[in-house]
Amino acid sequence: MSDTSFTFPRFAPNDGVIEAATAALGARLIEARTCVGEIALHVERASLVETMRILRDELAYQQLMEIAGVDYPDRAERFEVVYCLLSVTKNHRIRVHVGTDEVQPVPSVTGLWPVAGWLEREVFDMYGVLFEGNADLRRILTDYGFRGHPQRKDFPLTGYVELRYSETHKRVVYEPVKLAQDFRSFEFMSPWEGADYILPGDEKVSPTEPGAPSPAPAKKDAEPVEAKAPPPTPKTTDTPAETGAGAAANAAAAKPRAAARPKAATSKDTGGKK
């Protein structure tokens, strides 16, 4: 077995790619630069279809691998549509960038690559970018009647509605989002109120006003009292003859008690023997 080591993936170098693209595209090219190891071409929106045709037919970038969207809210044209192309003959990748906004449509490239129909629908669903010439431009990932475009930077993290299955209506129903705390405020890193810890970055938050005083601790229960027997009642007589109930009672108490008569002997069964 050969000791030759291979490093994957193997792509052709970028040498001469920018020069060849600049010569082929001419005024259609706004900017060409190397970014993250790949060539990025920024082109005019109006000439996108012709630009992509030149890249496919003259520069041999035969395959459209992906169409992605990026949102830059601070720009006049806040959206960038990025086309990822692959040359199977040169073993090289290139990216094409075009800018747009919520209103201006981007020309569809479905006439060059039919697979672009699915990819353009995804960008439309996630960002709201319009594609002129796409015959089936409708949502592809979100649900029917979904409001908004979830990959936009101004789309709330919690969304607007939530869905669940209702046993009452026997169908899926939509309801406004109900959360214990709103996630749409990112003033500090810890999103939960009342946390007794500080995460890195929370130092920038101004201290809050002191809250209400803590309630007073509950009083402890009194020590249990051990029950004690009442004091003995003092005797009122010194002898049994002094009952305190009168002379007749005293005379009866003074008489000696009769001796107890012995118990009668009980017969035993001898079994007929004497």
QUIMO-V582839 format. One record per residue. N is the residue number from 1. RES is the residue in three letters. PSI is psi as a letter, one per 40 degrees, with the letter a starting at -180 (NA if undefined). Layout:
# QUIMO-V582839
n=(N N)
res=(RES RES)
psi=(PSI PSI)
This chain:
# QUIMO-V582839
n=(1 2 3 4 5 6 7 8 9 10 11 12 13 14 15 16 17 18 19 20 21 22 23 24 25 26 27 28 29 30 31 32 33 34 35 36 37 38 39 40 41 42 43 44 45 46 47 48 49 50 51 52 53 54 55 56 57 58 59 60 61 62 63 64 65 66 67 68 69 70 71 72 73 74 75 76 77 78 79 80 81 82 83 84 85 86 87 88 89 90 91 92 93 94 95 96 97 98 99 100 101 102 103 104 105 106 107 108 109 110 111 112 113 114 115 116 117 118 119 120 121 122 123 124 125 126 127 128 129 130 131 132 133 134 135 136 137 138 139 140 141 142 143 144 145 146 147 148 149 150 151 152 153 154 155 156 157 158 159 160 161 162 163 164 165 166 167 168 169 170 171 172 173 174 175 176 177 178 179 180 181 182 183 184 185 186 187 188 189 190 191 192 193 194 195 196 197 198 199 200 201 202 203 204 205 206 207 208 209 210 211 212 213 214 215 216 217 218 219 220 221 222 223 224 225 226 227 228 229 230 231 232 233 234 235 236 237 238 239 240 241 242 243 244 245 246 247 248 249 250 251 252 253 254 255 256 257 258 259 260 261 262 263 264 265 266 267 268 269 270 271 272 273 274)
res=(MET SER ASP THR SER PHE THR PHE PRO ARG PHE ALA PRO ASN ASP GLY VAL ILE GLU ALA ALA THR ALA ALA LEU GLY ALA ARG LEU ILE GLU ALA ARG THR CYS VAL GLY GLU ILE ALA LEU HIS VAL GLU ARG ALA SER LEU VAL GLU THR MET ARG ILE LEU ARG ASP GLU LEU ALA TYR GLN GLN LEU MET GLU ILE ALA GLY VAL ASP TYR PRO ASP ARG ALA GLU ARG PHE GLU VAL VAL TYR CYS LEU LEU SER VAL THR LYS ASN HIS ARG ILE ARG VAL HIS VAL GLY THR ASP GLU VAL GLN PRO VAL PRO SER VAL THR GLY LEU TRP PRO VAL ALA GLY TRP LEU GLU ARG GLU VAL PHE ASP MET TYR GLY VAL LEU PHE GLU GLY ASN ALA ASP LEU ARG ARG ILE LEU THR ASP TYR GLY PHE ARG GLY HIS PRO GLN ARG LYS ASP PHE PRO LEU THR GLY TYR VAL GLU LEU ARG TYR SER GLU THR HIS LYS ARG VAL VAL TYR GLU PRO VAL LYS LEU ALA GLN ASP PHE ARG SER PHE GLU PHE MET SER PRO TRP GLU GLY ALA ASP TYR ILE LEU PRO GLY ASP GLU LYS VAL SER PRO THR GLU PRO GLY ALA PRO SER PRO ALA PRO ALA LYS LYS ASP ALA GLU PRO VAL GLU ALA LYS ALA PRO PRO PRO THR PRO LYS THR THR ASP THR PRO ALA GLU THR GLY ALA GLY ALA ALA ALA ASN ALA ALA ALA ALA LYS PRO ARG ALA ALA ALA ARG PRO LYS ALA ALA THR SER LYS ASP THR GLY GLY LYS LYS)
psi=(h i e h i i h i i h i i i e h e d d d d d d d d d b e d h d i h i h h f e i h h h h i i d d f d d d d d d d d d d d e f g d h h d i h i i h h g d e i d g e i h h h h h i h h d d e f i i i i h h h i a a e d h i h h i f d d d h d e d d d d d d d d d d d e e h i h h e h e f g i i d d i i h e h h a h e e i d e h i d e a d i i i i h h d d e f i h i h i i h h i d i h e e h f d i d h e h i e h e i h i h e e d e h i i i i i a i i i i i i i i i i i h h h h h i i i i i h i i e i d i d e g d e e i d d d d d d d e h i i i i h i i i i h i i i h e f e i NA)
